[in-house]
Amino acid sequence: MEDYDLLICGAGPVGSVIANRAAEELGWKVLVVEKRHHVAGNCFDEFHQSGVMIHRYGPHYFRTNNEELLSYLSRFTDWVPGNYIVKSCTRGELFPFPINLLTLEQFFKRSFSAEEAEAFLREKAIKIETPQNSEEFVLSRVGREMYEAFYKGYTEKQWGVSPSELDPSVCGRIPIRYNRDCRYVDHKHQLTPKLGFTELFRRMLDVPRVKVLLNSNFLEISRSIQPKFATVFTGPIDEYFGFRFGKLPWRSLHFDFVGYNEKFRQPCVQINYPNDYLYTRTVEIKHVTHQDCPNTVISYEYSRAEGDPYYPVPAKPNEQLFQRYWQLAQEEERSRSVYFVGRLATYRYYNTDQVIEEAFKTFDKIKARHKAA
Ligand SMILES: Cc1cc2nc3c(=O)[nH]c(=O)nc-3n(C[C@H](O)[C@H](O)[C@H](O)COP(=O)(O)OP(=O)(O)OC[C@H]3O[C@@H](n4cnc5c(N)ncnc54)[C@H](O)[C@@H]3O)c2cc1C
């Protein structure tokens, strides 16, 4: 094996950003080891056999408020405007989701001003001073009727447990809007890479001094490589430490991609099914990629306990277990310059922009330590 300045586990967003910046700004020689057959991590997109672009590991709606981050990513891609509209199918009707004034008007069959809606939901809400879990959180915001129509069944399918067993933050991350804005998220920039995420990260890694080794397990490769300056680990933190305190639980997903010979199959990119079917949602990513083709693909998404890690399960015992591993990780950073960053290594649900911000911070930390040495 050649000599490398920086060794990186994982060619996802974090691994790609740090590799790119280390090569371009510091002139370092970087080896990125990726166990899958592709780069881009969970943002990976590809063409279905019918020619339609799909998001292999679940729909990715890129959004950010960070101008610096957007301008950095724009070096590697052009963008198309995001069109992230989600509806929830309940009582046989499609409702705008997250809940906004239009949802309330359709659901309660009356009109509302913002003030009227707030007062109405205050009446419906169950008085709970400090919600201890997601069920209490939603009940204290919208009351039982909407909780059961929109949140309860979806959360149970998604997490395999009652919302009463999950942190308030799980349902708390979904806004309730007192306006008629039907967009899924509020961010200033809602954009999709014109040629896809895979191409964006492929270009980011396609710079002098960066080598990417696909289909290779970092935990094996790292035995025979000692990088000169640092290691960045973006894989599962418990695996790095040989699961010595036990396994961190993750929620997994399964996708069935089905092609249809029609231009569009559903009215928007995502439909949630809180109370019907075994799948949680159907996604037609073509609404977002704006691909010009006569056919389409729907992804039917099922949630499950076993399989690849997708979502960390936000509950107290899991956080405590993670903290035990994090102590080891801090020591590993101090003593051996191994940096743990990203979704799998920090057991956090991060969106892509957030994880890239974390990558920037880690890179700055590595750079500062190297300069000081
Ligand atoms: C279902 C789903 C939907 C999402 N939707 C959105 C969205 O709409 N918008 C948004 O902004 N973000 C979304 N995200 C989040 C986004 O996917 C993550 O923020 C991002 O992918 C995290 O980047 P990462 O580099 O930390 O991890 P990853 O993308 O997971 O990359 C880590 C890489 O490390 C590799 N690896 C792990 N262990 C090893 C090993 N031992 N050896 C070699 N390689 C290894 C993995 O194969 C993987 O490629 C979604 C995530 C999920 C799960």
The ligand as a Gaussian input file, in Angstrom:
#p B3LYP/6-31G(d) Opt

LIG

0 1
 C      -34.458000       7.281000       4.316000
 C      -33.620000       8.512000       4.391000
 C      -34.070000       9.682000       3.809000
 C      -33.296000      10.837000       3.889000
 N      -33.782000      11.950000       3.304000
 C      -33.050000      13.076000       3.332000
 C      -33.559000      14.256000       2.731000
 O      -34.675000      14.293000       2.234000
 N      -32.769000      15.359000       2.745000
 C      -31.534000      15.377000       3.312000
 O      -30.876000      16.407000       3.284000
 N      -31.032000      14.271000       3.906000
 C      -31.769000      13.122000       3.936000
 N      -31.293000      11.983000       4.533000
 C      -30.018000      12.043000       5.257000
 C      -28.778000      11.756000       4.409000
 O      -28.891000      10.500000       3.802000
 C      -27.566000      11.797000       5.354000
 O      -27.495000      13.040000       6.013000
 C      -26.238000      11.584000       4.648000
 O      -26.273000      10.532000       3.745000
 C      -25.190000      11.306000       5.720000
 O      -23.923000      11.279000       5.163000
 P      -22.751000      10.446000       5.844000
 O      -21.553000      10.628000       5.009000
 O      -22.669000      10.776000       7.291000
 O      -23.269000       8.936000       5.855000
 P      -23.672000       7.936000       4.692000
 O      -24.357000       8.630000       3.589000
 O      -24.374000       6.823000       5.368000
 O      -22.263000       7.418000       4.164000
 C      -21.452000       6.581000       4.946000
 C      -20.721000       5.636000       4.020000
 O      -19.791000       4.870000       4.786000
 C      -19.769000       3.553000       4.258000
 N      -19.256000       2.644000       5.282000
 C      -19.797000       2.339000       6.487000
 N      -19.022000       1.443000       7.147000
 C      -17.968000       1.179000       6.328000
 C      -16.814000       0.337000       6.444000
 N      -16.597000      -0.435000       7.528000
 N      -15.938000       0.302000       5.409000
 C      -16.127000       1.061000       4.290000
 N      -17.211000       1.886000       4.138000
 C      -18.109000       1.937000       5.138000
 C      -21.212000       3.291000       3.901000
 O      -21.319000       2.243000       2.953000
 C      -21.659000       4.631000       3.353000
 O      -21.501000       4.718000       1.948000
 C      -32.044000      10.825000       4.527000
 C      -31.589000       9.639000       5.112000
 C      -32.371000       8.509000       5.083000
 C      -31.887000       7.259000       5.760000

